[in-house]
Amino acid sequence: VQLQASGGGSAQAGGSLRLSCEVFGSPNIYSLMSWYRQSPGRERELVADITYRGEIDYADPVKGRFTISRDNTKNEAYLQMSDLKPEDTAVYYCNAGCYGAGEKVLGPWGRGTLVTVSS
């Protein structure tokens, strides 16, 4: 199984970017798709995740600015980022995992995509 994140790049503060995540090599639809990010000197942190049924969680710093979505027919997930801030600068990773009985389990990681926001 391979995951590929794309759509990163440079943006001005207040701008927008849309990230995409594709899952290759698996016929299964993952019940949990997540976006994480990691900036230099910091641990990887959850940005947002979405279950197969569309249940969504956002990290507090991105609430109201980022929107996660998924296409279950294509095993893809997306992250629409708006009103970007310099502190959003990081490498963004997607993850395909499992969700059941209230428990979230992470799966394979993909290569990240760099997002750089300038003030």
Rosetta constraint file for C-alpha pairs under 8 A:
AtomPair CA 1 CA 23 HARMONIC 7.04 0.50
AtomPair CA 1 CA 24 HARMONIC 5.73 0.50
AtomPair CA 1 CA 25 HARMONIC 4.71 0.50
AtomPair CA 1 CA 26 HARMONIC 5.78 0.50
AtomPair CA 1 CA 108 HARMONIC 7.31 0.50
AtomPair CA 2 CA 23 HARMONIC 5.81 0.50
AtomPair CA 2 CA 24 HARMONIC 5.05 0.50
AtomPair CA 2 CA 25 HARMONIC 6.34 0.50
AtomPair CA 2 CA 108 HARMONIC 7.41 0.50
AtomPair CA 2 CA 109 HARMONIC 7.69 0.50
AtomPair CA 2 CA 110 HARMONIC 6.31 0.50
AtomPair CA 3 CA 21 HARMONIC 6.65 0.50
AtomPair CA 3 CA 22 HARMONIC 5.60 0.50
AtomPair CA 3 CA 23 HARMONIC 4.55 0.50
AtomPair CA 3 CA 24 HARMONIC 6.10 0.50
AtomPair CA 3 CA 94 HARMONIC 7.25 0.50
AtomPair CA 3 CA 95 HARMONIC 7.47 0.50
AtomPair CA 3 CA 96 HARMONIC 7.90 0.50
AtomPair CA 3 CA 108 HARMONIC 7.49 0.50
AtomPair CA 3 CA 109 HARMONIC 6.46 0.50
AtomPair CA 3 CA 110 HARMONIC 4.23 0.50
AtomPair CA 3 CA 111 HARMONIC 6.95 0.50
AtomPair CA 4 CA 21 HARMONIC 5.47 0.50
AtomPair CA 4 CA 22 HARMONIC 5.30 0.50
AtomPair CA 4 CA 23 HARMONIC 6.63 0.50
AtomPair CA 4 CA 24 HARMONIC 7.98 0.50
AtomPair CA 4 CA 94 HARMONIC 7.74 0.50
AtomPair CA 4 CA 110 HARMONIC 5.32 0.50
AtomPair CA 4 CA 111 HARMONIC 5.96 0.50
AtomPair CA 4 CA 112 HARMONIC 7.55 0.50
AtomPair CA 5 CA 19 HARMONIC 6.89 0.50
AtomPair CA 5 CA 20 HARMONIC 5.59 0.50
AtomPair CA 5 CA 21 HARMONIC 4.39 0.50
AtomPair CA 5 CA 22 HARMONIC 6.64 0.50
AtomPair CA 5 CA 92 HARMONIC 7.80 0.50
AtomPair CA 5 CA 93 HARMONIC 6.57 0.50
AtomPair CA 5 CA 94 HARMONIC 6.35 0.50
AtomPair CA 5 CA 110 HARMONIC 6.57 0.50
AtomPair CA 5 CA 111 HARMONIC 6.36 0.50
AtomPair CA 5 CA 112 HARMONIC 5.81 0.50
AtomPair CA 5 CA 113 HARMONIC 5.87 0.50
AtomPair CA 6 CA 19 HARMONIC 5.63 0.50
AtomPair CA 6 CA 20 HARMONIC 5.27 0.50
AtomPair CA 6 CA 21 HARMONIC 6.46 0.50
AtomPair CA 6 CA 112 HARMONIC 7.76 0.50
AtomPair CA 6 CA 113 HARMONIC 5.78 0.50
AtomPair CA 7 CA 17 HARMONIC 7.07 0.50
AtomPair CA 7 CA 18 HARMONIC 5.84 0.50
AtomPair CA 7 CA 19 HARMONIC 4.45 0.50
AtomPair CA 7 CA 20 HARMONIC 6.12 0.50
AtomPair CA 7 CA 113 HARMONIC 7.09 0.50
AtomPair CA 8 CA 17 HARMONIC 7.02 0.50
AtomPair CA 8 CA 18 HARMONIC 7.43 0.50
AtomPair CA 8 CA 19 HARMONIC 6.23 0.50
AtomPair CA 8 CA 92 HARMONIC 8.00 0.50
AtomPair CA 8 CA 113 HARMONIC 5.22 0.50
AtomPair CA 8 CA 114 HARMONIC 5.22 0.50
AtomPair CA 8 CA 115 HARMONIC 4.91 0.50
AtomPair CA 8 CA 116 HARMONIC 7.97 0.50
AtomPair CA 9 CA 17 HARMONIC 7.80 0.50
AtomPair CA 9 CA 113 HARMONIC 7.87 0.50
AtomPair CA 9 CA 114 HARMONIC 6.13 0.50
AtomPair CA 9 CA 115 HARMONIC 4.99 0.50
AtomPair CA 9 CA 116 HARMONIC 6.14 0.50
AtomPair CA 10 CA 115 HARMONIC 5.99 0.50
AtomPair CA 10 CA 116 HARMONIC 4.70 0.50
AtomPair CA 10 CA 117 HARMONIC 5.82 0.50
AtomPair CA 10 CA 118 HARMONIC 7.60 0.50
AtomPair CA 11 CA 15 HARMONIC 5.86 0.50
AtomPair CA 11 CA 16 HARMONIC 6.93 0.50
AtomPair CA 11 CA 17 HARMONIC 7.44 0.50
AtomPair CA 11 CA 84 HARMONIC 7.69 0.50
AtomPair CA 11 CA 115 HARMONIC 7.83 0.50
AtomPair CA 11 CA 116 HARMONIC 6.33 0.50
AtomPair CA 11 CA 117 HARMONIC 4.94 0.50
AtomPair CA 11 CA 118 HARMONIC 6.41 0.50
AtomPair CA 12 CA 84 HARMONIC 7.39 0.50
AtomPair CA 12 CA 85 HARMONIC 7.98 0.50
AtomPair CA 12 CA 117 HARMONIC 5.45 0.50
AtomPair CA 12 CA 118 HARMONIC 4.97 0.50
AtomPair CA 12 CA 119 HARMONIC 6.06 0.50
AtomPair CA 13 CA 83 HARMONIC 6.75 0.50
AtomPair CA 13 CA 84 HARMONIC 5.17 0.50
AtomPair CA 13 CA 85 HARMONIC 4.96 0.50
AtomPair CA 13 CA 86 HARMONIC 6.32 0.50
AtomPair CA 13 CA 117 HARMONIC 5.89 0.50
AtomPair CA 13 CA 118 HARMONIC 5.73 0.50
AtomPair CA 13 CA 119 HARMONIC 5.13 0.50
AtomPair CA 14 CA 82 HARMONIC 6.88 0.50
AtomPair CA 14 CA 83 HARMONIC 4.00 0.50
AtomPair CA 14 CA 84 HARMONIC 4.84 0.50
AtomPair CA 14 CA 85 HARMONIC 6.46 0.50
AtomPair CA 15 CA 82 HARMONIC 6.00 0.50
AtomPair CA 15 CA 83 HARMONIC 5.38 0.50
AtomPair CA 15 CA 84 HARMONIC 5.42 0.50
AtomPair CA 16 CA 80 HARMONIC 7.47 0.50
AtomPair CA 16 CA 81 HARMONIC 5.36 0.50
AtomPair CA 16 CA 82 HARMONIC 4.33 0.50
AtomPair CA 16 CA 83 HARMONIC 6.23 0.50
AtomPair CA 16 CA 84 HARMONIC 6.15 0.50
AtomPair CA 17 CA 80 HARMONIC 6.22 0.50
AtomPair CA 17 CA 81 HARMONIC 5.22 0.50
AtomPair CA 17 CA 82 HARMONIC 6.71 0.50
AtomPair CA 18 CA 78 HARMONIC 7.00 0.50
AtomPair CA 18 CA 79 HARMONIC 5.61 0.50
AtomPair CA 18 CA 80 HARMONIC 4.43 0.50
AtomPair CA 18 CA 81 HARMONIC 5.88 0.50
AtomPair CA 19 CA 78 HARMONIC 5.47 0.50
AtomPair CA 19 CA 79 HARMONIC 4.95 0.50
AtomPair CA 19 CA 80 HARMONIC 6.40 0.50
AtomPair CA 19 CA 81 HARMONIC 7.87 0.50
AtomPair CA 20 CA 76 HARMONIC 7.20 0.50
AtomPair CA 20 CA 77 HARMONIC 5.91 0.50
AtomPair CA 20 CA 78 HARMONIC 4.48 0.50
AtomPair CA 20 CA 79 HARMONIC 6.51 0.50
AtomPair CA 21 CA 76 HARMONIC 5.46 0.50
AtomPair CA 21 CA 77 HARMONIC 5.07 0.50
AtomPair CA 21 CA 78 HARMONIC 6.09 0.50
AtomPair CA 21 CA 94 HARMONIC 6.29 0.50
AtomPair CA 22 CA 74 HARMONIC 7.95 0.50
AtomPair CA 22 CA 75 HARMONIC 6.49 0.50
AtomPair CA 22 CA 76 HARMONIC 4.71 0.50
AtomPair CA 22 CA 77 HARMONIC 6.81 0.50
AtomPair CA 23 CA 75 HARMONIC 5.88 0.50
AtomPair CA 23 CA 76 HARMONIC 6.31 0.50
AtomPair CA 23 CA 96 HARMONIC 7.78 0.50
AtomPair CA 29 CA 72 HARMONIC 6.63 0.50
AtomPair CA 29 CA 75 HARMONIC 5.80 0.50
AtomPair CA 30 CA 52 HARMONIC 7.20 0.50
AtomPair CA 30 CA 75 HARMONIC 7.21 0.50
AtomPair CA 30 CA 96 HARMONIC 5.87 0.50
AtomPair CA 30 CA 97 HARMONIC 5.80 0.50
AtomPair CA 30 CA 98 HARMONIC 6.11 0.50
AtomPair CA 31 CA 51 HARMONIC 5.37 0.50
AtomPair CA 31 CA 52 HARMONIC 4.61 0.50
AtomPair CA 31 CA 53 HARMONIC 7.97 0.50
AtomPair CA 31 CA 96 HARMONIC 7.82 0.50
AtomPair CA 31 CA 97 HARMONIC 6.43 0.50
AtomPair CA 31 CA 98 HARMONIC 4.96 0.50
AtomPair CA 31 CA 99 HARMONIC 5.56 0.50
AtomPair CA 32 CA 49 HARMONIC 6.93 0.50
AtomPair CA 32 CA 50 HARMONIC 5.78 0.50
AtomPair CA 32 CA 51 HARMONIC 4.44 0.50
AtomPair CA 32 CA 52 HARMONIC 6.13 0.50
AtomPair CA 32 CA 96 HARMONIC 5.98 0.50
AtomPair CA 32 CA 97 HARMONIC 4.86 0.50
AtomPair CA 32 CA 98 HARMONIC 4.95 0.50
AtomPair CA 32 CA 99 HARMONIC 5.56 0.50
AtomPair CA 32 CA 104 HARMONIC 7.40 0.50
AtomPair CA 33 CA 49 HARMONIC 5.64 0.50
AtomPair CA 33 CA 50 HARMONIC 5.46 0.50
AtomPair CA 33 CA 51 HARMONIC 6.41 0.50
AtomPair CA 33 CA 52 HARMONIC 8.00 0.50
AtomPair CA 33 CA 70 HARMONIC 7.80 0.50
AtomPair CA 33 CA 77 HARMONIC 6.61 0.50
AtomPair CA 33 CA 94 HARMONIC 7.21 0.50
AtomPair CA 33 CA 95 HARMONIC 5.77 0.50
AtomPair CA 33 CA 96 HARMONIC 4.82 0.50
AtomPair CA 33 CA 97 HARMONIC 6.13 0.50
AtomPair CA 34 CA 46 HARMONIC 7.56 0.50
AtomPair CA 34 CA 47 HARMONIC 7.62 0.50
AtomPair CA 34 CA 48 HARMONIC 5.83 0.50
AtomPair CA 34 CA 49 HARMONIC 4.05 0.50
AtomPair CA 34 CA 50 HARMONIC 6.37 0.50
AtomPair CA 34 CA 94 HARMONIC 5.54 0.50
AtomPair CA 34 CA 95 HARMONIC 5.05 0.50
AtomPair CA 34 CA 96 HARMONIC 6.55 0.50
AtomPair CA 34 CA 97 HARMONIC 7.77 0.50
AtomPair CA 35 CA 46 HARMONIC 6.30 0.50
AtomPair CA 35 CA 47 HARMONIC 5.41 0.50
AtomPair CA 35 CA 48 HARMONIC 5.38 0.50
AtomPair CA 35 CA 49 HARMONIC 6.12 0.50
AtomPair CA 35 CA 79 HARMONIC 7.63 0.50
AtomPair CA 35 CA 92 HARMONIC 6.82 0.50
AtomPair CA 35 CA 93 HARMONIC 5.68 0.50
AtomPair CA 35 CA 94 HARMONIC 4.52 0.50
AtomPair CA 35 CA 95 HARMONIC 6.34 0.50
AtomPair CA 36 CA 44 HARMONIC 6.43 0.50
AtomPair CA 36 CA 45 HARMONIC 5.35 0.50
AtomPair CA 36 CA 46 HARMONIC 4.38 0.50
AtomPair CA 36 CA 47 HARMONIC 4.98 0.50
AtomPair CA 36 CA 48 HARMONIC 7.07 0.50
AtomPair CA 36 CA 92 HARMONIC 5.70 0.50
AtomPair CA 36 CA 93 HARMONIC 5.12 0.50
AtomPair CA 36 CA 94 HARMONIC 6.18 0.50
AtomPair CA 36 CA 95 HARMONIC 7.71 0.50
AtomPair CA 37 CA 44 HARMONIC 5.46 0.50
AtomPair CA 37 CA 45 HARMONIC 5.48 0.50
AtomPair CA 37 CA 46 HARMONIC 6.57 0.50
AtomPair CA 37 CA 47 HARMONIC 6.57 0.50
AtomPair CA 37 CA 90 HARMONIC 5.87 0.50
AtomPair CA 37 CA 91 HARMONIC 5.44 0.50
AtomPair CA 37 CA 92 HARMONIC 4.23 0.50
AtomPair CA 37 CA 93 HARMONIC 5.84 0.50
AtomPair CA 38 CA 42 HARMONIC 6.29 0.50
AtomPair CA 38 CA 43 HARMONIC 6.01 0.50
AtomPair CA 38 CA 44 HARMONIC 4.37 0.50
AtomPair CA 38 CA 45 HARMONIC 6.34 0.50
AtomPair CA 38 CA 90 HARMONIC 5.25 0.50
AtomPair CA 38 CA 91 HARMONIC 5.33 0.50
AtomPair CA 38 CA 92 HARMONIC 6.57 0.50
AtomPair CA 39 CA 43 HARMONIC 7.45 0.50
AtomPair CA 39 CA 44 HARMONIC 7.51 0.50
AtomPair CA 39 CA 89 HARMONIC 6.71 0.50
AtomPair CA 39 CA 90 HARMONIC 4.32 0.50
AtomPair CA 39 CA 91 HARMONIC 6.28 0.50
AtomPair CA 40 CA 90 HARMONIC 7.51 0.50
AtomPair CA 46 CA 58 HARMONIC 7.92 0.50
AtomPair CA 46 CA 59 HARMONIC 6.47 0.50
AtomPair CA 47 CA 58 HARMONIC 5.98 0.50
AtomPair CA 47 CA 59 HARMONIC 5.20 0.50
AtomPair CA 47 CA 62 HARMONIC 7.07 0.50
AtomPair CA 48 CA 56 HARMONIC 7.16 0.50
AtomPair CA 48 CA 57 HARMONIC 5.46 0.50
AtomPair CA 48 CA 58 HARMONIC 4.33 0.50
AtomPair CA 48 CA 59 HARMONIC 6.07 0.50
AtomPair CA 48 CA 68 HARMONIC 6.62 0.50
AtomPair CA 49 CA 56 HARMONIC 5.69 0.50
AtomPair CA 49 CA 57 HARMONIC 5.45 0.50
AtomPair CA 49 CA 58 HARMONIC 6.76 0.50
AtomPair CA 49 CA 68 HARMONIC 7.03 0.50
AtomPair CA 50 CA 54 HARMONIC 5.71 0.50
AtomPair CA 50 CA 55 HARMONIC 5.42 0.50
AtomPair CA 50 CA 56 HARMONIC 4.48 0.50
AtomPair CA 50 CA 57 HARMONIC 6.66 0.50
AtomPair CA 50 CA 68 HARMONIC 6.97 0.50
AtomPair CA 50 CA 69 HARMONIC 7.01 0.50
AtomPair CA 50 CA 70 HARMONIC 7.55 0.50
AtomPair CA 51 CA 55 HARMONIC 5.19 0.50
AtomPair CA 51 CA 56 HARMONIC 6.67 0.50
AtomPair CA 51 CA 99 HARMONIC 6.82 0.50
AtomPair CA 52 CA 72 HARMONIC 7.09 0.50
AtomPair CA 54 CA 69 HARMONIC 7.85 0.50
AtomPair CA 56 CA 68 HARMONIC 7.64 0.50
AtomPair CA 58 CA 62 HARMONIC 6.66 0.50
AtomPair CA 58 CA 63 HARMONIC 5.90 0.50
AtomPair CA 59 CA 63 HARMONIC 6.43 0.50
AtomPair CA 62 CA 66 HARMONIC 5.57 0.50
AtomPair CA 65 CA 81 HARMONIC 6.21 0.50
AtomPair CA 65 CA 82 HARMONIC 5.16 0.50
AtomPair CA 65 CA 83 HARMONIC 5.99 0.50
AtomPair CA 65 CA 84 HARMONIC 7.62 0.50
AtomPair CA 66 CA 79 HARMONIC 6.73 0.50
AtomPair CA 66 CA 80 HARMONIC 5.51 0.50
AtomPair CA 66 CA 81 HARMONIC 4.46 0.50
AtomPair CA 66 CA 82 HARMONIC 5.94 0.50
AtomPair CA 67 CA 79 HARMONIC 5.67 0.50
AtomPair CA 67 CA 80 HARMONIC 5.01 0.50
AtomPair CA 67 CA 81 HARMONIC 6.55 0.50
AtomPair CA 68 CA 77 HARMONIC 7.34 0.50
AtomPair CA 68 CA 78 HARMONIC 5.67 0.50
AtomPair CA 68 CA 79 HARMONIC 4.58 0.50
AtomPair CA 68 CA 80 HARMONIC 6.35 0.50
AtomPair CA 69 CA 77 HARMONIC 5.76 0.50
AtomPair CA 69 CA 78 HARMONIC 5.24 0.50
AtomPair CA 69 CA 79 HARMONIC 6.55 0.50
AtomPair CA 70 CA 75 HARMONIC 7.52 0.50
AtomPair CA 70 CA 76 HARMONIC 5.63 0.50
AtomPair CA 70 CA 77 HARMONIC 4.08 0.50
AtomPair CA 70 CA 78 HARMONIC 5.91 0.50
AtomPair CA 71 CA 75 HARMONIC 6.02 0.50
AtomPair CA 71 CA 76 HARMONIC 5.31 0.50
AtomPair CA 71 CA 77 HARMONIC 6.26 0.50
AtomPair CA 72 CA 76 HARMONIC 6.72 0.50
AtomPair CA 84 CA 88 HARMONIC 6.50 0.50
AtomPair CA 84 CA 117 HARMONIC 6.77 0.50
AtomPair CA 85 CA 89 HARMONIC 7.61 0.50
AtomPair CA 85 CA 117 HARMONIC 6.16 0.50
AtomPair CA 85 CA 118 HARMONIC 7.60 0.50
AtomPair CA 85 CA 119 HARMONIC 7.44 0.50
AtomPair CA 86 CA 116 HARMONIC 7.37 0.50
AtomPair CA 86 CA 117 HARMONIC 4.68 0.50
AtomPair CA 86 CA 118 HARMONIC 5.51 0.50
AtomPair CA 86 CA 119 HARMONIC 6.10 0.50
AtomPair CA 87 CA 117 HARMONIC 7.55 0.50
AtomPair CA 88 CA 115 HARMONIC 7.50 0.50
AtomPair CA 88 CA 116 HARMONIC 7.48 0.50
AtomPair CA 88 CA 117 HARMONIC 6.68 0.50
AtomPair CA 89 CA 114 HARMONIC 7.73 0.50
AtomPair CA 89 CA 115 HARMONIC 5.34 0.50
AtomPair CA 89 CA 116 HARMONIC 4.60 0.50
AtomPair CA 89 CA 117 HARMONIC 5.43 0.50
AtomPair CA 90 CA 114 HARMONIC 5.99 0.50
AtomPair CA 90 CA 115 HARMONIC 5.52 0.50
AtomPair CA 90 CA 116 HARMONIC 6.67 0.50
AtomPair CA 91 CA 112 HARMONIC 5.66 0.50
AtomPair CA 91 CA 113 HARMONIC 5.37 0.50
AtomPair CA 91 CA 114 HARMONIC 4.27 0.50
AtomPair CA 91 CA 115 HARMONIC 6.03 0.50
AtomPair CA 92 CA 112 HARMONIC 5.13 0.50
AtomPair CA 92 CA 113 HARMONIC 5.23 0.50
AtomPair CA 92 CA 114 HARMONIC 6.14 0.50
AtomPair CA 92 CA 115 HARMONIC 7.06 0.50
AtomPair CA 93 CA 109 HARMONIC 7.00 0.50
AtomPair CA 93 CA 110 HARMONIC 6.23 0.50
AtomPair CA 93 CA 111 HARMONIC 6.46 0.50
AtomPair CA 93 CA 112 HARMONIC 4.39 0.50
AtomPair CA 93 CA 113 HARMONIC 6.62 0.50
AtomPair CA 94 CA 109 HARMONIC 6.26 0.50
AtomPair CA 94 CA 110 HARMONIC 5.94 0.50
AtomPair CA 94 CA 111 HARMONIC 7.95 0.50
AtomPair CA 94 CA 112 HARMONIC 7.21 0.50
AtomPair CA 95 CA 106 HARMONIC 6.67 0.50
AtomPair CA 95 CA 107 HARMONIC 6.18 0.50
AtomPair CA 95 CA 108 HARMONIC 5.91 0.50
AtomPair CA 95 CA 109 HARMONIC 4.94 0.50
AtomPair CA 95 CA 110 HARMONIC 6.60 0.50
AtomPair CA 96 CA 106 HARMONIC 6.56 0.50
AtomPair CA 96 CA 107 HARMONIC 5.22 0.50
AtomPair CA 96 CA 108 HARMONIC 5.96 0.50
AtomPair CA 96 CA 109 HARMONIC 7.13 0.50
AtomPair CA 97 CA 104 HARMONIC 7.38 0.50
AtomPair CA 97 CA 105 HARMONIC 5.60 0.50
AtomPair CA 97 CA 106 HARMONIC 4.41 0.50
AtomPair CA 97 CA 107 HARMONIC 4.28 0.50
AtomPair CA 97 CA 108 HARMONIC 7.19 0.50
AtomPair CA 98 CA 104 HARMONIC 5.89 0.50
AtomPair CA 98 CA 105 HARMONIC 5.14 0.50
AtomPair CA 98 CA 106 HARMONIC 6.49 0.50
AtomPair CA 98 CA 107 HARMONIC 7.23 0.50
AtomPair CA 99 CA 103 HARMONIC 5.63 0.50
AtomPair CA 99 CA 104 HARMONIC 4.62 0.50
AtomPair CA 99 CA 105 HARMONIC 6.31 0.50
AtomPair CA 100 CA 104 HARMONIC 6.79 0.50
